[in-house]
Amino acid sequence: MSVVTLEQVSKQYGAGGNALLALDKVSLSVDKGEFVCLLGASGCGKSTLLSLVAGLDQVSGGTLDIGGRHVSLMFQEAALFPWLSVAGNVELPMRLNGVARAERQQRAEELLGIVRLKGFGSKRPHELSGGMRQRVALARALAQNADILLMDEPFGALDAMTRDILHDELERIWREQNLTVLFVTHNVREAVRLGDRVILLSSRPGRVIEDFAVTHERPRRIDSPEVAGQAAEITDRLRAEVARHAS
């Protein structure tokens, strides 16, 4: 069952001679429980597409349907409030939604357990490592009880070992929470490591040019021959697109 459907979606910024077409007639569907990765050169409209699905911006043409489902958006930076504790940051969306204090405190404790930060609720963000801050950001995203989790390069600023650990954690949480994930990345191996599908967008304006199914058995390792082989195939296609755009 499709939970995200884009039909001929375009997004243009500005008008007249200064107009910038970011997305051009993008058609894409994401089924319930799928983990779909969006890949493409810088400026191809990946983040714009997430903003449209999140409802932060409006399409210029075509139709986008998420069936009234709730979405949460996680960014590359954890963007935690430094004056709040870890638990306070996780509780914030629930507090804004009017959830009673006792209930949100209990839920925050549960979520910190899910992201394996039990016992860190009283800490401040500056006391945590970068990977731990991203776990808090993930817990905060889960606190919104969204059906669809949108992730905009959430691990891009982390070192390779921390990123690899968080890949395992995200995959575990995705399965346990039965989430639908739309994940933006520049890292081809990361996309193959995590995704059920890898959607390749063209250089600006963004169009869907390839839809790669990833069928390797889970759990996967980012350095496995299977992941490396498919990543090389996708990289070749991406390089051809970048070269076409540059010529």
N, C-alpha and C positions, 0 to 999 in steps of 0.2 A: 504494500500500500504506500503510495507516494505521500510524503508529508511536506515536501518542498517541491513546488513546480514553477518553473519559469518558462514562459512561452514567448519567444521573440522579444525578449526584454532588452531595451536600449536605455542608456543613461547619458545625457548630454549636460554639460555644465556651460553656462553662459549662452549667448545668442549672437547671431550675425557673424561677422568676421572673427570674433574672439571666441566662438563656440569651440568646445572641446568634447569630442565624442569618446567617452570612456569605455562604454560597452555597446556592442552593436548586434542586436537580434540574437541574444543568447537564449538557447533553449536547453533546459536541464531539469532532471527530476532526481530526487533523493528519496529512497524508500525508508520506511520506518526501521530503525535499528542499524542503518548503514553507516559506515565510516567512509566519507568521501573527502579526498584531498584535492585542493585546487592548486595548480602549479602553472607558472608562466614567468616571463621576464618581468623585471621591475616596470611598473607603470601600465601593466596589462589590464588592470581593473579588478584584481582579486579582492582587495579590501573594499572596493566600491560595491562589489557583488554582496559581500557580507553585510555591509551597511544597509543595502536594500532589503535583504532578508530579515535583518534585525528591526526594520521599520524606522531607521534613523534618517533615511532619505527616501524619496519617491522616484519611481521609474518614470522615464520620459516617454516610453512607448512599450507596447506589449503588456503582458499580465504576469503577476507574481502572486502565488497562492500558497499560504501555509495553513490554511484551514482553521484559522483562529487559534492555532497552537502557540504556546509560550516559548520564547527563545531567550537565551542568555548569551552574552558576548564576552569573550576573554581576549585581552590584548597581549602584545609582546611584552609590555611592561606590566608588572603586577599592579601598579597604581593603587597601593594600599594607603590608607590615611595614617600618617605617622603618629598622630596623637591618640589613635585608638589602639587597643590591644588586638592581638590576633583574633580572639573571640569576638571583639567588638566589630572588627572588619567583616567577619563572616555573618554576624547578626544584622549588619546594616540594611541589606535589602529586605529582610523580614521586618525590621523596625519600620522602614518606610511604608511597608504594606500593612502596618497596624497589627502585627502579630504580638500577642501578649508576651511580656518579658520572660516569664518562666518557660513558656513554650519555645521561644526563640533561643534561649540559653541552652535548653536541652537539645534542640536541633543543631545548634552550632557545635556542641560537644560531639554529637553523632557524626557530623560532617568532618570534623577534624580527625576523628578516628578513621573515617573512610580514606582520607588523604594521608594517613599515617603521621599525624601531628598531635596525637593524644598527649595531653600534658603541657602543650605549648600555648594554651589559650590566653594565659596572662602575660605572655611576652609581647614586646613591641616589635614592629617590622624591622627596625634597625638592628635588632638582636639576632636576626635570622639570616641564613645564607640566601643567595639568589634562587636556588632551587626550592628552598623551603618557602620563600615568599610566593613563588609561582604556585606551590601547593595551596597556600592560603587563598590566592586568587581563584584557583579552581574550586575550592570549597565554597567561596563566596558565590561563584557562578552556579554551583549546584544548589545553593540556598534559595535560589529563585524558583525551584521546582519546575524548571523548563523542560519541555519535551525535546527541544532542539538546542544543542550546544554549538555555538559558533566560536571558532578559535583562530585568531589572526596572528600567526607566527609566534605562538606562546613560548616556544623554547629557543627562539633564534639567538638570544643574547647569552645563552648558557654554554658552559664548557661541554665537551663531547661526552664525558662520563656522566655528568649530571643529567644531560639530555637523554642519554640512553636509559638511565634509571627511570626518568619521568615518562619515557615511552611505555615502559612496562606498567607503571602505575596508571597511566591514562587508559591503556588497553584493559586493565583489570576493572577500573571504574566504569568504563564504557559498557563492558559486559554485565557487571553486577547491577548497574542502574538502568540498563536497557535504553541507553541514550541513542539519539541520532546525532551524528557529528559531521559538521562541515568545517574542514581544517585547511587553512591557508599556509603555504610554506614555499620557500625558495629552494629547499633541500630535497633533491630528487630521491635520495635514499630514504630520507625520513618519510616521504610520501608513500613509497613502496613498503616500507617497514610497517606503517600504520594502516594504510587504506584498504578498503574493499575495492575501491576504484580510484583512479587518478585521472582527473579532468585537466587536460592541457589547454590553456588559453593562448590565443595569438597575441602578438604585440599589439599595442594600441592602434585602433580600438579593439577591445577584447572580444574575441569570438571563440566558441568551442571548436577546436580543430581535431582533438583526439579524445577518446574515452577509453582508458586502459583498464581492463579488469585485472585485479591482483588475486590470484587463486592459490598462492603458496600457503601451505599449512601454517596456522598459528600455534604457538607463539613464534615470531620471527626474530632473527638477529639482523641488525643493520649491516653487519659485515659478512652475512652469509652469501654463498655463491648465487643462490636463487635471487635474493634481493639485489645484489650487485649486478647480476645479468640483466634483469628487467630495468633497473635504474639506468644502465648504460644505453639500453634501447630508447628509453624516454628522453635521456639526455641528448642523444643523436637527433631526435625529432625536434627537441627544443632548440638546439644549436642551428638546425636548418631554418627554423622559424626566425630566430634572431638574425641570422645572416640575410634572410630574405628581406626583413624589415630594414636592415642597414644598407642594403644595396640600392 
